[in-house]
């Protein structure tokens, strides 16, 4: 099996991806109860360990490497008979004859020979003799033995890595039950295996994305038992999810946190999707209390790849996707990966069509043995005509049942549209300075241009609705974001303690430009019937987009982090760190016509804080990890809008203070006969910010009280049997608002759109009687939630059932794969959130040929 050791993902030799997950930080000031909470967390973690140990002992098998066995093998002699030849073959034979797990990068050994080995040797003696005359050494890890350069460790996870003998490592393939193992780069931390990390992380591999026929993020988040699809991608091409009761609106690319709206996400050029739930501000900068989603770009393949997919997403909407990769140069030092997508046609929603084009390229350059540069960029054009409107309730109206509003019909207008153009350029650099010190750096530059003619329907108690529409078609918004990081990692020891010291900097700088005559004057049609949609001609809009644009908003952050990954012994370790974060934001207003633009008002915001992070990790057995962690977070406070629900806001323009959060988490990860089981108990305490109506004619933005979210998460991923793969789990949540002084009527209420129960299960069954045929099915339950903060608008939960199949055969020695999925088999009608209806039954199909 070939692996790429990378952040939160392991990839096959054919696709050597750098799969780094990064997350974004959040921070808060300490309270007097925190030491007690941390002691309680450690106690619960120990209890989890005592529970996990007997379970793990019953299922431990030869796939797990025991450190005592490694030590014994090191001292005993082995008989070797290895012929002179390639180093790759010599290492393979060495691992087999010694009966050990030996991991090495095939790219490192390319073109290198060995003089062979004959006779009886201990492992240390054998390694020394076998590698004589080469620039390599062997390092012992908890998993086995790893080949490394004398002056450097393995490069970041873009090298194809061979694993000898029965290793328990998995590469995220269907054959491995979609489990991903390997070393990680999670924010500042570097080098721990996925199972050893004290965080809740889910990884969706490239092969799983292909088998789901994921052309948007919806299929991924619907499958994950820890995420609630709060806003589908069809809703303004801006998908949101909820994790641990908090909305996640922004993501990262290749570990570089994005601090702009989450437009422009396509799955076709993504190798894996990595979802971290819970506070992540220490890891990735301010904000992101619920967690972070990291999209990992496809990297160059070791062998030439040509893959063509033809598919249908629903209705007559079809696409063609080309995926091309390979290596150049006599030593394969240059690699490329190109993805091209064209999509067009009517969707299953009446009077709606979707058009998308994507061109993406990723380049790798192994500048030297110790220096790797990766560059990738993309151009994405997305346009959906006939978009659905958002819905709201007017006055004393009661929310209609979702079955009463047919979501297969267009309830907006045929001329409504959403248009998004996204340009992205990024780079990652890894430099192994010497055996003990390395450097990691990344840079991301994005620009999003968005325009739309949008609408919302305001429902009244007499079963009618008013339709509001507006446009900025000629005055598009331009959002630009630049993000970067640089980290230095140093390995050293102090007595019996092993340290990996990490020091780094993260920066983000973002702007939004708008036209001074940005037209948001609505066109209103009143008294439309909910019995069926009504269509009318597009109105003549006021002239807009002729007075020039200006920078309306500017925001960003700077974060300096220092952390120490300390290993006390084979069982106990700790991650201790501090983060200094600075948040800034500026808002400008301009009403003067003509050039030059004159700034008439400026609101500024500049706050900073130091926040700690602490994790204690205990491994009672090789296949069991338990942990307790504490983290603080800082995020930017909001700015009061001019209006709320049509009412003027009395503190409009006020910049609120930074919001603070803390998280206590205890968890366990257990590898049980091919299944990875994870569990986490958590409590998040976050400052609360909300609008409230203070009179019949006024509203106000408040910063008052706390959001206290307590919950339990459980996931299971892997092969239950040789032919049955399962991915599933559940979330149980108690989310409440507390300590409200200005609005005591909200005490104990659940935040809007937050479901407190989720259960999801996805399965694949390999039908042995029909070679190449795999049957799939999924079950997804999302519990009840509320459409308002007062909890008067209760929205029913929903259950979605999907079925599918794929069939692979060889035509003239060329693999061809057919896939068919039926989503929402029972045609369930439901509210996806308080403003948007979910899709009915949809069928997707595709055919793929790779050569």
PyMOL commands that set and color helices and strands:
alter all, ss='L'
color gray80, all
select helices_A, chain A and resi 34-59+67-75+87-98+106-109+123-130+174-176+194-196+206-211+218-223+281-284+402-404+744-746
alter helices_A, ss='H'
color red, helices_A
select strands_A, chain A and resi 2-3+5-6+9-10+77-82+85-86+102-105+113-114+117-122+136-140+145-149+161-164+183-186+189-193+200-204+228-231+240-243+246-248+251-253+256-257+270-277+291-297+305-314+317-328+334-344+353-368+371-385+390-393+417-432+437-459+464-471+477-494+497-515+523-529+549-567+572-589+601-621+624-635+643-644+647-649+659-672+675-695+698-719+724-738+757-766+773-782+785-786+794-795+798-811+814-823+842-850
alter strands_A, ss='S'
color yellow, strands_A
deselect
rebuild
show_as cartoon
